[in-house]
Amino acid sequence: MTKSKERIAFEIVNYLFLTLLSITTLYPFLNQLSLSFSTTRHAVTPGLHIFPNFSEFTLASYRAIMRSRFIWTGFRNSVIRTVAGTVLSLFIYGLTAYPLSKKGFPGVKIFTFIFVFTMLFDGGVIPNYLLIRSLGLQNSLIALIVQGVVSAFNIIIMRNFFRSIPESLEESAKLDGAGDITIFFRIIAPLSKPVFATIALWVAIWHWNNWFDALLYITRRDRQVLQIILREILIQNTGDMWADIRTSQAQDFQLVQLQAAVIIVSIVPIMSVYPFLQRHFIKGIMLGSVKG
Amino acid sequence: MPRVSNRLESSLKLSRTPLRRRNHPDVRQAHAADLRHRFRYYHQMYLMLIPGIVLLIIFRYIPIYGLIIGFKDYSFTRGILGSEWVGLYYFDRAFSDVFFLRALRNTFVISGLKLFVGFPVPILLALLLNEVYHQGIKRTFQTITYFPYFISWVVLSGLFLRIFAPGGPVNYIRALFGAEDQLLFFAIPEYFLAIVVGTDIWRRMGYAAVIYLAALASIDPQLYEAANIDGAGRIRQSLHITIPSLLPVASILLILNMGFILNAGFDQIFNMFNPLVLDVGEIIDTYVYKKGIVEFNYSYGAAIGFFKSVVGLVLIFLTNKIAVLFGGRDSSLW
């Protein structure tokens, strides 16, 4: 197939434009990556700082972060919240979505409605805050783990997937005397691995990135999640956060490099699941657009 | 095996019996028998629903019930039930509170800008990506452009505070072009708004383009072949085939997004704003946080929250109706 001159010109412009767009998207991250490896002298020189300067390369800021007590506990709390929150959510989603996927199940419309209604109308910040307080869950990771555990949106997505499984499989199991609960765990759940994987990734990223509930419910620093610690370091510049990092022999780094290193460290977990994300990401959006 | 499936099938058919025939005694009897049968057939399902329903009631419906403190003078010691009713006092107060009205206005301005400025960006991105025939290169561009979507606003705000800071890269570029001062971009209202809108569009464009790319992929290639034979060039093909086939998806997404106009992006703004730009940056959600949580005025915060939820609900129904009007049943949210 021969291409016309206009077509070739268009493709060149298109590639150039998309490359430029990709560079501007990546630039802020590259900039911080480069700063995080820089010595103070290099970091305070004005410039674009796209690539680390290898003659002034240092790991000092990463070493400082590694010694920070707050960052480590924050990291640990975030991991606990993410893992526990994701496992619990998937369990509840599956258990709830299965009955809702059966059109002949008496009451299915009412049950679906009471779930969907919470997507359209919610109590908002204040009543949720008062609820957690009166349950005595303040300063408990449980308050964070239960967030999102009854997401109607994810339940509906899962329900739609269950509907696509042929019913004949379940009927033969029923004839053999299996109950719905057995059927769900033995037949339906193993067949639904792709949808569980997709939703698990979404829920995990949501938990990892969520910070507002922690801001509301957690006041003790040793129970705090990473995002709030990051907030204090990157946005509020809280003094004792610096004291904590600085106690570890501050010779050759300043705020700029430390903050850059903190940004990079917080992105690493997302980067490490990114290959999986990519595989399931588009599938996830498409699942979301199927209604029923 | 066929026995169960036949019974199930007949019961499903029965439940679709037209209403006027349901009143016939035979039909009613059969219907009751069918319902009993379905109850028995699915009885374990009720057990499975229990955990979800209990959690739903505790963490979703109790807070909705808790909104009644917006109509009461809530005190923590007396609890929700014991607090005194004050009727619409807090709603009256909200609408004579210039700071609330300012937050309301800012919410519409920021949401509106994000919606209408940001609307064409993912469409353009999808159109350009669609012209990249090399699958590997296309995927690379896509992977890069939707990467920011997975990073929290805490980190992204920290990132941009640094990029736009005095001594940062943006001021460096300005200096290259001869500027002698260093601008505090986040402290200047116009720049603050531009950064809020711009970075939000930047964060979401790759993600939003995925939906349009799917719409592009579903266009029948025969249309292009026919256009080729008729001698239509690339541009005419885009104008007459590509863009018209994106229009339904685009207009419906636009309409449906208008239903969420009261959400101006709390996560982003709360991490980006500062006292110097309150006049353009304070939105409903940040105001609720300030009044309710910081100043302990729970009833006032709940009243504003209630107002927001109700208006949100009405907007969603309204925009959904409009979407159906424009795009037919298929474009409904439910």
Interface residues (C-beta under 8 A of the other chain):
Chain A: E6 R7 F10 E11 N14 Y15 F17 L18 L21 S22 T25 L26 Y27 P28 F29 N31 Q32 V44 P46 G47 L48 H49 I92 L95 T96 Y98 P99 K102 K103 G104 F105 P106 F111 I114 F115 V116 T118 L120 F121 D122 G123 G124 V125 I126 P127 N128 Y129 L130 L131 V146 Q147 V149 V150 I155 E167 S168 E171 S172 K174 L175 G179 D180 I181 F184 I205 W208 N209 N210 W211 F212 L216 Q227 I228 L230 R231 I233 L234 I235 V256 Q259 A260 V262 I263 S266 I267 I270 Y274 L277 Q278 F281 I282 I285 M286 S289 K291
Chain B: M1 V4 S5 L8 S11 L12 S15 L35 R38 F39 Y41 Y42 H43 Q44 M45 Y46 L47 M48 L49 P51 G52 I53 L55 L56 I58 F59 R60 Y61 I62 P63 I64 Y65 G66 L67 I69 F76 I80 L125 L128 L129 E131 V132 I137 T140 F141 T143 I144 T145 Y146 F147 P148 F150 I151 S152 V154 V155 S157 G158 L159 F160 L161 R162 I163 G167 P169 N171 Y172 I173 A175 W202 G206 Y207 V210 I211 A214 G233 R234 F266 D267 F270 N271 D285 V288 Y289 G292 I293 Y298 G301 A302 G305 F306 K308 S309 V310 G312 L313 I316 S332 L333 W334
